[in-house]
Amino acid sequence: MDIGPLEYVLIGTQEPHLSQELVTELDAIQKSGQIYVVDLIAVTKAADGGISTREMSELIEEAPGKYGDIAGHLMGLLTKQDIEQLTARIPSNTSAFVILFEHAWVTGLAEAVRQAGGVVFSGGMVSHDILAQVSQELAAAGKEGQNA
């Protein structure tokens, strides 16, 4: 079984449960068949830095029906070491969700490249800092274009 590239997102929240807006959006991206949630773990970091985690199966038991079809593609790929490394980035007294996505669309593209006699040499994600800078530049360019 081929699996597409994986990307994690660490989302801080006010509540220890995903909001309905986030559940709806995660369901929508999965329905496209292009990106799947392959792991989801709820994390709470206490004032003393202690970490507690809940797997998606536990979240579903706590709130049946709340999480839609998100659990349909879960593979449980995140390790304890992954969680420890990622939770170091969140402040104390915070709830967060670690979501691991599979970019399924890449497997079709890679296959088309192979069939065309090509090879995919590399891939990667643009950092959040760079994206924020580009967004600012685009916003500034849009404002200048409106003033012309």
N, C-alpha and C positions, 0 to 999 in steps of 0.2 A: 504494500500500500504506500503510495507516494503521499507525502505531506508537504504543504507549502511552507514558506518561511514563517517563523513565529515572531511575534512582537508582544511585549508586555506593556500594560498601562497601569500606573498606580494612581488611583483616584481617592482623594481625601473627601470625606463627607461629614455632615453634622450628626447623622444618625447611623447606627450600626446595620442598617438595611438599605438596599438599593431603592432609590426613589422610583416611582412608577414611570417617570419620564425616562430614566436611564434604562429600565427594563424594556420599555417600548422601543427605544432606539436600538438596544442590543438585539431584540427580536427582529427589527426591520433589517438590520445589516445582515443577519443570518439568513433571512428569507431570500436575499439576493443570491445566495449561494457563492458569493465571492469571498466572504470573511466569516469565520466561525469562532465562537468562544470555545476554546478547548480546555480552559481551566479558569476557575474563579474562586478566590479565597477572600473571606472577610477577615480583616485584621483590626484589632484594637490595641493601641499602645497606651498603657497606664502612665500616671504621673511619675512613677519610679522607673519607667522605661520597660517594664514588663510587657510582654507580647502575648496576646491570646488570639487564636485563629479559629475560624469555622469554615469547613469545606462547604461547597455548594449543596451537597446532600443534606447537611445539617440545616442550612438556610431554608431549604425546601420543606424540611420537617417542621421548622418553626413557623413558616408562613406558606402553607400549601396553596398552590394556584397563583401566588404573587409573582413568581419568576418566569412565567410564560414558557416559551420553548427554549430558553437559554441552555438548559441542561442536556439538550439533545445531542450535542457533539463533544461532551466533556471527556477528556482523556486522562486527567489527573497527572499532568506532566511537571507541574511545579514541585520542587523538592523543598525540604526543610531549609537547606542552605540557601536556596533562591529567596525564600521568604525572609530569612534572617538578613540577607544582604539588602533586600528591597525595603524592609521596615526600618532600617537604619536611616532612611531618608525622610521619614515622617516625624513630626514633632510629638511630644508626649501629650496625653489627653486627646488623642485623635483616633477616629475611626477611618478606615480606608478599605479599598477593594483592590486586589491584585487581579487583573484580568489578562489572560494570555490568549491572544488571537492567532489563528492560522490564516494566512493570506492564501486561500485556496486558488485564487485566480492565477497565481504565479505558476502553478503546476501545468496549466494549459498553455501558458505562454512559453514555458521552458520546453514543453513537448513540441510546440510549433517551431521553435528555434532549432531543436535537434532534427526535426524532419526537413528543415530547410538547409541542413548541413552546418548549422552554426553551433555556438556554444555560449552559455551564459557564464561570463568570467567572474562577475561580482555583483553584489547588491548591498543595500544598506538603507538606513533611515536617516533623514536629516534631523539634527537635534532640535529640541524645543526652542533653545535660545536663538538658533538661526531662523527658525520659522517665525518667531516673534519679531525679529529684526526685519524679515521680508514683509511681514504683515504691516509693520509700521511704515516701511518704504512704499508699499503699495497704497496705503491709506494717504500718505503725503502726496504721492503722485496723482491720486484721484482728486484730492482737494485742489492741487495746482491745475489739473486739467479742467476742473469746474470753474476756476477763477479766470481762465484764459478767455 
